[in-house]
Amino acid sequence: MDVWIGTSNKGKLSELSLQLQKEVPQAVIFSLKDLPHYTPPPENGKSFLENARIKARSLRSMKPGNWIIAEDSGLEVEALGGLPGIHSARYAGAKATDSENVAKLLKMMQIKGAMTQAARFFCQMVAYTPAGEEILCEGELKGNIATAQKGSHGFGYDPVFIPQGESKTLAELGAGYKVQHSHRSEALRKLLPRMKA
């Protein structure tokens, strides 16, 4: 079973691949890195769903008859009115690094004098079966924003996100924790029964 994942983000690909290989051992996983001449379409949707669908449809047009999985996800911070949201990957600018995005987030929290640190990671997943049926799945991970970066695992906002019920950041908790609890893994868990059917 060939499964194409619509991302070139190493962290996302690793997280999804680990879970897929464990749950669907017959899956042969490919990503955008396996399509060197493919240019991903601009993610100009107004929601996570729109962006995930843009990615999934574009990849399906290249690889029809296969399982296609694409997702869009991001961090929504209550004190910032849901920002950075769909702009999570480019919060500090179009070419911003993870550390620049995190620095801007902490600065904005400080400027706002945030009374609450509440936040959530949200993922919207769009998948296509080999027959072309669209499947929508979503997942979330609730938590709080830390006042300083801690930990060296993960990517994105992991060094400042403390999941509900934990005292450490995702970057301290590591990959094993994320495969079990992340917003992406929750969305993928909802899709897996269809892939196993």
N, CA, C and O of each residue as an XYZ file, in Angstrom:
788
protein
N       0.846     -1.198      0.000
C       0.000      0.000      0.000
C       0.880      1.247      0.000
O       1.612      1.493      0.958
N       0.807      2.031     -1.074
C       1.577      3.271     -1.137
C       0.792      4.404     -0.470
O      -0.384      4.624     -0.759
N       1.473      5.110      0.421
C       0.854      6.236      1.131
C       1.715      7.475      0.885
O       2.900      7.496      1.217
N       1.114      8.486      0.308
C       1.821      9.742      0.032
C       1.405     10.787      1.060
O       0.220     11.069      1.238
N       2.399     11.352      1.728
C       2.142     12.372      2.745
C       2.564     13.729      2.185
O       3.711     13.916      1.777
N       1.632     14.660      2.172
C       1.855     15.957      1.533
C       2.635     16.934      2.386
O       2.120     17.990      2.754
N       3.871     16.591      2.705
C       4.719     17.506      3.465
C       6.183     17.290      3.113
O       6.580     16.206      2.685
N       6.973     18.330      3.299
C       8.428     18.178      3.203
C       9.049     18.542      4.551
O      10.271     18.605      4.682
N       8.184     18.785      5.565
C       8.632     19.105      6.918
C       9.114     17.821      7.598
O       8.333     16.894      7.813
N      10.402     17.774      7.932
C      10.995     16.555      8.507
C      10.298     16.119      9.785
O      10.037     14.933      9.987
N       9.994     17.093     10.655
C       9.361     16.776     11.929
C       7.992     16.159     11.749
O       7.674     15.147     12.373
N       7.174     16.769     10.893
C       5.822     16.247     10.650
C       5.888     14.866     10.008
O       5.150     13.957     10.388
N       6.780     14.720      9.034
C       6.901     13.446      8.326
C       7.328     12.333      9.272
O       6.791     11.227      9.215
N       8.284     12.620     10.136
C       8.766     11.634     11.096
C       7.651     11.203     12.050
O       7.470     10.017     12.327
N       6.906     12.204     12.546
C       5.822     11.927     13.499
C       4.748     11.040     12.872
O       4.315     10.061     13.480
N       4.318     11.383     11.656
C       3.261     10.620     10.989
C       3.773      9.242     10.558
O       3.056      8.247     10.668
N       5.012      9.191     10.068
C       5.580      7.920      9.598
C       5.707      6.903     10.726
O       5.390      5.727     10.544
N       6.172      7.356     11.896
C       6.325      6.457     13.043
C       4.998      5.781     13.381
O       4.941      4.574     13.620
N       3.948      6.575     13.396
C       2.625      6.047     13.743
C       2.086      5.129     12.650
O       1.526      4.071     12.940
N       2.255      5.533     11.403
C       1.761      4.717     10.286
C       2.478      3.373     10.209
O       1.842      2.338     10.013
N       3.801      3.389     10.363
C       4.569      2.140     10.265
C       4.193      1.157     11.368
O       4.228     -0.058     11.178
N       3.834      1.708     12.520
C       3.438      0.861     13.641
C       2.041      0.270     13.427
O       1.810     -0.907     13.700
N       1.121      1.095     12.940
C      -0.285      0.672     12.835
C      -0.636      0.026     11.499
O      -1.515     -0.833     11.432
N       0.054      0.441     10.436
C      -0.231     -0.111      9.099
C       1.104     -0.565      8.493
O       1.655      0.108      7.622
N       1.621     -1.719      8.961
C       2.966     -2.152      8.559
C       3.146     -2.339      7.057
O       4.266     -2.284      6.550
N       2.026     -2.562      6.337
C       2.158     -2.754      4.878
C       2.284     -1.427      4.124
O       2.458     -1.423      2.906
N       2.197     -0.310      4.834
C       2.283      1.001      4.185
C       3.713      1.310      3.744
O       4.656      1.188      4.526
N       3.857      1.709      2.490
C       5.135      2.212      1.971
C       4.968      3.722      1.860
O       4.158      4.209      1.071
N       5.738      4.458      2.654
C       5.493      5.891      2.818
C       6.380      6.734      1.909
O       7.594      6.544      1.828
N       5.728      7.666      1.232
C       6.414      8.635      0.374
C       6.029     10.042      0.824
O       4.999     10.239      1.469
N       6.860     11.005      0.482
C       6.558     12.403      0.813
C       6.936     13.293     -0.368
O       7.357     12.799     -1.414
N       6.786     14.584     -0.199
C       7.105     15.519     -1.284
C       8.579     15.456     -1.687
O       8.943     15.853     -2.794
N       9.420     14.957     -0.784
C      10.845     14.811     -1.118
C      11.041     13.784     -2.237
O      12.061     13.794     -2.926
N      10.052     12.896     -2.410
C      10.124     11.885     -3.465
C       9.584     12.398     -4.800
O       9.509     11.651     -5.775
N       9.210     13.674     -4.835
C       8.749     14.322     -6.070
C       9.603     15.563     -6.314
O       9.121     16.682     -6.140
N      10.854     15.385     -6.712
C      11.790     16.518     -6.788
C      11.361     17.641     -7.730
O      11.762     18.789     -7.539
N      10.551     17.328     -8.743
C      10.160     18.368     -9.705
C       8.783     18.951     -9.410
O       8.259     19.751    -10.185
N       8.204     18.548     -8.291
C       6.864     19.016     -7.914
C       6.967     20.339     -7.148
O       7.779     20.483     -6.233
N       6.134     21.293     -7.540
C       6.077     22.574     -6.825
C       4.770     22.630     -6.044
O       3.699     22.682     -6.648
N       4.836     22.620     -4.714
C       3.598     22.661     -3.930
C       2.817     23.941     -4.216
O       3.415     24.995     -4.435
N       1.480     23.857     -4.216
C       0.673     25.047     -4.470
C       0.742     26.005     -3.284
O       1.035     25.578     -2.168
N       0.477     27.297     -3.506
C       0.469     28.230     -2.372
C      -0.644     27.887     -1.387
O      -1.778     27.613     -1.780
N      -0.302     27.907     -0.112
C      -1.309     27.642      0.935
C      -1.988     28.959      1.280
O      -1.639     29.621      2.258
N      -2.966     29.326      0.454
C      -3.619     30.624      0.638
C      -5.043     30.500      1.147
O      -5.855     31.410      0.980
N      -5.342     29.359      1.773
C      -6.665     29.177      2.362
C      -6.854     30.038      3.603
O      -5.894     30.559      4.170
N      -8.113     30.175      4.011
C      -8.419     30.996      5.188
C      -8.628     30.149      6.445
O      -8.996     30.669      7.499
N      -8.393     28.847      6.324
C      -8.561     27.955      7.479
C      -7.602     26.786      7.331
O      -7.035     26.562      6.262
N      -7.427     26.039      8.425
C      -6.599     24.831      8.376
C      -7.173     23.848      7.356
O      -6.427     23.216      6.608
N      -8.505     23.724      7.330
C      -9.151     22.790      6.398
C      -8.859     23.174      4.953
O      -8.498     22.318      4.145
N      -9.010     24.451      4.623
C      -8.765     24.890      3.244
C      -7.325     24.609      2.823
O      -7.077     24.135      1.714
N      -6.380     24.902      3.712
C      -4.971     24.662      3.378
C      -4.660     23.178      3.238
O      -3.931     22.777      2.330
N      -5.209     22.364      4.131
C      -4.983     20.913      4.049
C      -5.560     20.356      2.754
O      -4.962     19.489      2.117
N      -6.726     20.864      2.375
C      -7.384     20.388      1.141
C      -6.584     20.803     -0.102
O      -6.459     20.027     -1.049
N      -6.046     22.020     -0.093
C      -5.208     22.485     -1.218
C      -4.044     21.514     -1.415
O      -3.757     21.093     -2.535
N      -3.375     21.162     -0.306
C      -2.221     20.262     -0.380
C      -2.635     18.862     -0.850
O      -1.981     18.264     -1.705
N      -3.732     18.352     -0.276
C      -4.173     16.986     -0.587
C      -4.613     16.862     -2.047
O      -4.263     15.895     -2.724
N      -5.372     17.830     -2.525
C      -5.866     17.760     -3.910
C      -4.719     17.857     -4.918
O      -4.706     17.158     -5.931
N      -3.766     18.727     -4.624
C      -2.632     18.895     -5.525
C      -1.816     17.602     -5.604
O      -1.422     17.179     -6.691
N      -1.567     16.987     -4.468
C      -0.790     15.743     -4.442
C      -1.563     14.610     -5.102
O      -0.982     13.774     -5.794
N      -2.875     14.584     -4.886
C      -3.701     13.537     -5.508
C      -3.657     13.641     -7.032
O      -3.681     12.621     -7.720
N      -3.593     14.867     -7.566
C      -3.529     15.040     -9.022
C      -2.218     14.469     -9.580
O      -2.149     14.060    -10.739
N      -1.184     14.448     -8.736
C       0.113     13.890     -9.151
C       0.171     12.375     -8.959
O       0.807     11.664     -9.737
N      -0.506     11.891     -7.908
C      -0.405     10.477     -7.541
C      -1.796      9.850     -7.348
O      -2.111      9.363     -6.262
N      -2.630      9.865     -8.408
C      -3.967      9.271     -8.263
C      -3.880      7.770     -8.006
O      -2.904      7.122     -8.384
N      -4.900      7.227     -7.365
C      -4.938      5.784     -7.119
C      -4.139      5.335     -5.916
O      -3.969      4.136     -5.694
N      -3.641      6.294     -5.129
C      -2.896      5.975     -3.902
C      -3.591      6.609     -2.708
O      -4.464      7.463     -2.864
N      -3.199      6.187     -1.522
C      -3.610      6.899     -0.315
C      -2.856      8.231     -0.268
O      -1.635      8.263     -0.421
N      -3.584      9.319     -0.058
C      -3.007     10.653      0.051
C      -3.373     11.214      1.426
O      -4.537     11.186      1.825
N      -2.379     11.717      2.141
C      -2.635     12.345      3.440
C      -1.962     13.708      3.460
O      -0.765     13.828      3.198
N      -2.743     14.730      3.772
C      -2.175     16.067      3.946
C      -2.820     16.694      5.176
O      -3.962     16.389      5.521
N      -2.083     17.560      5.820
C      -2.660     18.218      6.993
C      -2.149     19.646      7.088
O      -1.091     19.994      6.563
N      -2.933     20.450      7.770
C      -2.457     21.776      8.126
C      -2.719     21.921      9.612
O      -3.777     21.539     10.113
N      -1.757     22.470     10.297
C      -1.883     22.544     11.749
C      -1.161     23.770     12.262
O      -0.344     24.368     11.563
N      -1.473     24.133     13.488
C      -0.817     25.297     14.055
C      -1.191     25.498     15.503
O      -1.950     24.730     16.094
N      -0.636     26.550     16.050
C      -0.828     26.885     17.456
C      -1.827     28.030     17.570
O      -1.702     29.042     16.881
N      -2.811     27.869     18.437
C      -3.787     28.926     18.695
C      -3.667     29.334     20.158
O      -3.885     28.523     21.058
N      -3.319     30.593     20.388
C      -3.102     31.097     21.746
C      -4.265     32.005     22.142
O      -4.576     32.980     21.458
N      -4.890     31.664     23.247
C      -6.096     32.374     23.689
C      -5.855     33.877     23.861
O      -6.651     34.693     23.398
N      -4.761     34.236     24.524
C      -4.483     35.645     24.820
C      -4.193     36.461     23.559
O      -4.254     37.691     23.582
N      -3.873     35.767     22.450
C      -3.575     36.456     21.190
C      -4.727     36.321     20.200
O      -4.550     36.498     18.995
N      -5.915     36.003     20.728
C      -7.094     35.901     19.873
C      -7.025     34.771     18.861
O      -7.606     34.867     17.780
N      -6.310     33.692     19.207
C      -6.206     32.541     18.308
C      -4.983     32.553     17.408
O      -4.747     31.598     16.669
N      -4.203     33.626     17.464
C      -2.950     33.662     16.696
C      -1.901     32.778     17.378
O      -2.014     32.505     18.573
N      -0.886     32.331     16.640
C      -0.623     32.554     15.220
C      -1.506     31.767     14.255
O      -1.559     32.098     13.071
N      -2.209     30.719     14.738
C      -3.171     30.012     13.898
C      -2.590     29.506     12.595
O      -1.538     28.866     12.578
N      -3.296     29.801     11.478
C      -2.844     29.279     10.177
C      -1.521     29.904      9.737
O      -0.898     29.444      8.781
N      -1.099     30.956     10.440
C       0.183     31.597     10.114
C       1.330     31.097     10.999
O       2.400     31.706     11.024
N       1.117     29.996     11.722
C       2.097     29.509     12.697
C       3.504     29.348     12.132
O       4.481     29.729     12.777
N       3.609     28.787     10.935
C       4.935     28.506     10.355
C       5.647     29.774      9.875
O       6.865     29.779      9.695
N       4.877     30.848      9.671
C       5.482     32.098      9.164
C       5.078     33.301     10.019
O       4.931     34.416      9.518
N       4.903     33.054     11.300
C       4.431     34.091     12.222
C       5.378     35.294     12.263
O       4.932     36.440     12.323
N       6.685     35.025     12.229
C       7.679     36.110     12.290
C       8.156     36.517     10.897
O       9.113     37.280     10.765
N       7.484     36.004      9.847
C       7.873     36.341      8.483
C       7.883     35.118      7.593
O       7.925     33.987      8.078
N       7.844     35.344      6.285
C       7.723     34.253      5.310
C       8.840     33.223      5.423
O       8.595     32.035      5.214
N      10.050     33.645      5.745
C      11.194     32.726      5.813
C      11.651     32.518      7.259
O      12.788     32.113      7.502
N      10.770     32.792      8.204
C      11.144     32.741      9.625
C      11.552     31.334     10.061
O      10.994     30.339      9.599
N      12.529     31.272     10.952
C      12.936     29.997     11.554
C      12.013     29.702     12.737
O      11.278     30.573     13.201
N      12.068     28.450     13.215
C      11.274     28.087     14.386
C      11.589     29.005     15.566
O      10.683     29.476     16.254
N      12.883     29.254     15.794
C      13.270     30.066     16.955
C      12.787     31.506     16.822
O      12.452     32.137     17.824
N      12.746     32.039     15.592
C      12.226     33.400     15.383
C      10.726     33.465     15.652
O      10.230     34.431     16.233
N      10.006     32.421     15.221
C       8.564     32.366     15.486
C       8.274     32.287     16.980
O       7.377     32.961     17.486
N       9.043     31.455     17.680
C       8.865     31.297     19.126
C       9.187     32.605     19.844
O       8.472     33.007     20.761
N      10.258     33.264     19.426
C      10.647     34.537     20.042
C       9.550     35.582     19.874
O       9.245     36.321     20.810
N       8.956     35.645     18.683
C       7.869     36.604     18.453
C       6.664     36.271     19.328
O       6.031     37.161     19.896
N       6.355     34.978     19.430
C       5.220     34.554     20.252
C       5.396     35.012     21.707
O       4.484     35.592     22.297
N       6.570     34.747     22.274
C       6.831     35.129     23.663
C       6.779     36.650     23.832
O       6.294     37.156     24.844
N       7.281     37.364     22.835
C       7.269     38.829     22.875
C       5.836     39.365     22.834
O       5.488     40.277     23.584
N       5.018     38.800     21.962
C       3.614     39.235     21.854
C       2.843     38.943     23.135
O       2.002     39.739     23.554
N       3.129     37.803     23.755
C       2.483     37.457     25.032
C       2.853     38.496     26.091
O       2.023     38.907     26.902
N       4.115     38.905     26.060
C       4.619     39.902     27.015
C       3.965     41.264     26.770
O       3.525     41.929     27.709
N       3.907     41.668     25.507
C       3.297     42.955     25.146
C       1.834     43.005     25.572
O       1.353     44.016     26.083
N       1.141     41.898     25.352
C      -0.290     41.826     25.689
C      -0.514     41.726     27.194
O      -1.635     41.891     27.676
N       0.570     41.453     27.937
C       0.410     41.231     29.376
C      -0.561     40.094     29.630
O      -1.465     40.198     30.458
N      -0.352     38.996     28.894
C      -1.297     37.878     28.886
C      -1.662     37.406     30.291
O      -0.798     37.043     31.089
N      -2.961     37.420     30.570
C      -3.458     36.946     31.865
C      -3.609     35.423     31.860
O      -3.610     34.787     32.914
N      -3.735     34.853     30.676
C      -3.837     33.398     30.566
C      -2.775     32.889     29.600
O      -2.449     33.547     28.612
N      -2.243     31.713     29.899
C      -1.236     31.092     29.033
C      -1.884     30.004     28.177
O      -1.191     29.278     27.463
N      -3.216     29.889     28.249
C      -3.927     28.792     27.579
C      -3.721     28.818     26.068
O      -3.742     29.876     25.439
N      -3.523     27.631     25.503
C      -3.308     27.503     24.059
C      -3.657     26.087     23.634
O      -3.849     25.199     24.465
N      -3.735     25.897     22.336
C      -3.913     24.537     21.822
C      -3.228     24.415     20.473
O      -3.140     25.374     19.706
N      -2.747     23.211     20.208
C      -2.317     22.847     18.870
C      -3.532     22.219     18.193
O      -4.225     21.397     18.791
N      -3.788     22.607     16.945
C      -4.933     22.058     16.214
C      -4.465     21.529     14.873
O      -3.620     22.143     14.220
N      -5.007     20.398     14.459
C      -4.650     19.781     13.183
C      -5.913     19.422     12.414
O      -6.832     18.806     12.953
N      -5.942     19.814     11.155
C      -6.998     19.376     10.238
C      -6.343     18.514      9.175
O      -5.435     18.961      8.473
N      -6.803     17.283      9.060
C      -6.227     16.336      8.111
C      -7.228     16.049      6.999
O      -8.416     15.853      7.255
N      -6.742     16.027      5.770
C      -7.557     15.652      4.609
C      -6.867     14.471      3.949
O      -5.689     14.543      3.597
N      -7.609     13.385      3.785
C      -7.043     12.189      3.149
C      -7.913     11.782      1.977
O      -9.117     12.040      1.957
N      -7.289     11.144      1.003
C      -8.027     10.553     -0.113
C      -7.699      9.077     -0.182
O      -6.537      8.680     -0.100
N      -8.737      8.265     -0.335
C      -8.539      6.834     -0.534
C      -8.060      6.612     -1.972
O      -8.164      7.515     -2.802
N      -7.538      5.420     -2.273
C      -7.135      5.152     -3.664
C      -8.286      5.348     -4.656
O      -8.054      5.648     -5.827
N      -9.535      5.178     -4.182
C     -10.710      5.358     -5.055
C     -11.112      6.821     -5.181
O     -12.003      7.156     -5.961
N     -10.448      7.709     -4.402
C     -10.732      9.140     -4.513
C     -11.724      9.686     -3.509
O     -12.141     10.839     -3.619
N     -12.115      8.871     -2.518
C     -13.040      9.364     -1.487
C     -12.290     10.265     -0.502
O     -11.202      9.922     -0.040
N     -12.874     11.405     -0.192
C     -12.243     12.336      0.752
C     -12.648     11.999      2.188
O     -13.819     11.748      2.471
N     -11.672     11.998      3.078
C     -11.918     11.744      4.503
C     -11.331     12.915      5.293
O     -10.180     13.296      5.076
N     -12.117     13.484      6.207
C     -11.663     14.597      7.043
C     -11.508     14.127      8.485
O     -12.405     13.483      9.029
N     -10.385     14.443      9.097
C     -10.136     14.114     10.500
C      -9.452     15.308     11.164
O      -8.689     16.030     10.520
N      -9.723     15.510     12.431
C      -9.036     16.601     13.128
C      -8.581     16.142     14.512
O      -9.061     15.142     15.046
N      -7.653     16.891     15.067
C      -7.145     16.569     16.398
C      -6.666     17.832     17.086
O      -6.339     18.823     16.433
N      -6.627     17.787     18.410
C      -6.124     18.944     19.153
C      -5.334     18.475     20.364
O      -5.525     17.369     20.868
N      -4.451     19.338     20.809
C      -3.690     19.109     22.041
C      -3.740     20.405     22.827
O      -3.184     21.422     22.413
N      -4.420     20.354     23.978
C      -4.554     21.559     24.802
C      -3.382     21.687     25.758
O      -2.770     20.694     26.149
N      -3.080     22.922     26.128
C      -1.981     23.144     27.051
C      -1.798     24.607     27.377
O      -2.730     25.406     27.281
N      -0.580     24.946     27.764
C      -0.243     26.319     28.133
C       1.098     26.702     27.530
O       1.929     25.847     27.222
N       1.290     28.009     27.368
C       2.555     28.518     26.856
C       3.497     28.776     28.033
O       3.135     29.444     29.002
N       4.710     28.235     27.929
C       5.719     28.457     28.972
C       6.283     29.871     28.835
O       6.165     30.494     27.780
N       6.889     30.365     29.894
C       7.453     31.729     29.848
C       8.837     31.755     29.204
O       9.339     32.821     28.845
N       9.455     30.577     29.057
C      10.772     30.504     28.418
C      10.910     29.162     27.700
O      10.216     28.199     28.029
N      11.803     29.105     26.725
C      12.004     27.881     25.955
C      12.756     26.833     26.773
O      13.728     27.139     27.463
N      12.281     25.589     26.677
C      12.966     24.487     27.357
C      12.884     23.234     26.497
O      11.854     22.946     25.887
N      13.996     22.490     26.461
C      14.021     21.211     25.741
C      14.632     21.333     24.363
O      14.681     22.414     23.776
N      15.096     20.202     23.856
C      15.802     20.215     22.566
C      15.185     19.262     21.549
O      15.723     19.105     20.454
N      14.066     18.623     21.889
C      13.412     17.700     20.953
C      12.300     18.433     20.209
O      11.875     19.516     20.610
N      11.839     17.824     19.122
C      10.688     18.382     18.423
C      11.047     19.552     17.521
O      12.206     19.739     17.148
N      10.037     20.328     17.180
C      10.221     21.436     16.247
C       9.103     22.448     16.484
O       8.219     22.233     17.313
N       9.156     23.550     15.745
C       8.100     24.556     15.870
C       8.030     25.152     17.270
O       9.035     25.599     17.822
N       6.840     25.151     17.825
C       6.603     25.774     19.135
C       6.746     24.797     20.301
O       6.395     25.119     21.436
N       7.263     23.599     20.013
C       7.388     22.571     21.056
C       8.142     23.043     22.306
O       7.773     22.649     23.412
N       9.200     23.886     22.167
C       9.945     24.299     23.369
C       9.174     25.207     24.326
O       9.615     25.425     25.455
N       8.030     25.738     23.892
C       7.271     26.621     24.794
C       5.851     26.122     25.049
O       5.038     26.843     25.628
N       5.543     24.898     24.623
C       4.184     24.373     24.808
C       4.186     23.264     25.858
O       4.842     22.235     25.691
N       3.449     23.487     26.932
C       3.312     22.493     28.007
C       1.929     21.856     27.901
O       0.929     22.531     28.146
N       1.847     20.574     27.543
C       0.537     19.927     27.418
C      -0.211     19.883     28.749
O       0.394     19.828     29.820
N      -1.521     19.908     28.658
C      -2.362     19.831     29.844
C      -1.990     18.598     30.668
O      -1.850     17.497     30.134
N      -1.834     18.802     31.967
C      -1.510     17.685     32.848
C      -0.032     17.374     32.950
O       0.368     16.482     33.698
N       0.797     18.115     32.190
C       2.247     17.902     32.229
C       2.934     19.128     32.830
O       2.351     20.210     32.907
N       4.188     18.935     33.255
C       4.958     20.067     33.788
C       6.136     20.399     32.880
O       6.857     21.369     33.114
N       6.326     19.585     31.841
C       7.427     19.805     30.897
C       6.875     20.199     29.529
O       5.722     19.919     29.201
N       7.730     20.858     28.736
C       7.334     21.227     27.372
C       7.395     20.009     26.458
O       7.996     18.991     26.803
N       6.765     20.123     25.285
C       6.833     19.037     24.293
C       8.271     18.754     23.894
O       8.634     17.609     23.624
N       9.091     19.801     23.858
C      10.494     19.625     23.478
C      11.272     18.861     24.544
O      12.316     18.279     24.249
N      10.777     18.856     25.774
C      11.396     18.051     26.839
C      10.813     16.642     26.860
O      11.518     15.683     27.174
N       9.534     16.514     26.527
C       8.847     15.220     26.607
C       9.267     14.271     25.487
O       9.261     13.054     25.675
N       9.634     14.816     24.317
C      10.218     14.011     23.248
C       9.244     13.368     22.275
O       8.025     13.477     22.409
N       9.834     12.688     21.282
C       9.080     12.131     20.152
C       8.068     11.077     20.571
O       6.961     11.026     20.035
N       8.442     10.241     21.522
C       7.528      9.183     21.974
C       6.230      9.748     22.509
O       5.154      9.209     22.251
N       6.335     10.837     23.254
C       5.140     11.486     23.804
C       4.272     12.041     22.672
O       3.050     11.893     22.684
N       4.916     12.678     21.699
C       4.160     13.296     20.604
C       3.421     12.254     19.772
O       2.281     12.483     19.368
N       4.054     11.114     19.513
C       3.394     10.070     18.723
C       2.119      9.601     19.432
O       1.143      9.222     18.785
N       2.139      9.629     20.749
C       0.979      9.202     21.526
C      -0.081     10.292     21.668
O      -1.278     10.005     21.635
N       0.354     11.538     21.825
C      -0.570     12.581     22.287
C      -0.777     13.791     21.376
O      -1.676     14.592     21.634
N       0.016     13.950     20.329
C      -0.068     15.200     19.562
C      -1.383     15.329     18.804
O      -2.105     14.355     18.594
N      -1.668     16.566     18.400
C      -2.845     16.876     17.593
C      -2.815     16.116     16.268
O      -3.854     15.666     15.784
N      -1.623     15.972     15.682
C      -1.485     15.234     14.425
C      -1.750     13.751     14.639
O      -2.414     13.107     13.826
N      -1.223     13.208     15.745
C      -1.417     11.769     15.988
C      -2.889     11.468     16.285
O      -3.384     10.397     15.933
N      -3.590     12.407     16.931
C      -5.022     12.205     17.190
C      -5.802     12.178     15.880
O      -6.679     11.335     15.691
N      -5.479     13.103     14.979
C      -6.156     13.127     13.674
C      -5.872     11.843     12.900
O      -6.778     11.250     12.315
N      -4.605     11.416     12.901
C      -4.236     10.201     12.167
C      -4.892      8.965     12.771
O      -5.289      8.055     12.043
N      -5.010      8.926     14.093
C      -5.682      7.792     14.762
C      -7.116      7.615     14.262
O      -7.609      6.493     14.144
N      -7.780      8.739     13.969
C      -9.158      8.678     13.475
C      -9.219      8.151     12.038
O     -10.227      7.584     11.616
N      -8.118      8.347     11.289
C      -8.061      7.895      9.901
C      -7.673      6.418      9.792
O      -8.100      5.732      8.863
N      -6.873      5.930     10.729
C      -6.291      4.580     10.636
C      -7.310      3.462     10.418
O      -7.044      2.571      9.612
N      -8.471      3.462     11.099
C      -9.420      2.374     10.853
C      -9.841      2.248      9.392
O     -10.092      1.149      8.899
N      -9.914      3.393      8.707
C     -10.287      3.362      7.282
C      -9.138      2.772      6.448
O      -9.378      2.086      5.455
N      -7.915      3.039      6.851
C      -6.766      2.542      6.097
C      -6.575      1.042      6.315
O      -6.036      0.342      5.458
N      -7.025      0.560      7.479
C      -6.870     -0.861      7.801
C      -8.011     -1.696      7.225
O      -7.910     -2.920      7.132
N      -9.094     -1.026      6.840
C     -10.305     -1.748      6.407
C     -10.059     -2.522      5.101
O     -10.966     -3.183      4.595
